[in-house]
């Protein structure tokens, strides 16, 4: 049973990473990294993802 819960959680995190990447323009790897650092609080993730996106465009 523990494995099923872990799989469902990973699927949820992958879904969140995909939504975050699509909405903010960051990469899936960046989105996954943010989720790993911050957890799944959507407001925090969006704030940080937008900062990452802006920084990338200033340097590029």
PyMOL commands that set and color helices and strands:
alter all, ss='L'
color gray80, all
select helices_A, chain A and resi 2-24+28-38+42-59
alter helices_A, ss='H'
color red, helices_A
deselect
rebuild
show_as cartoon
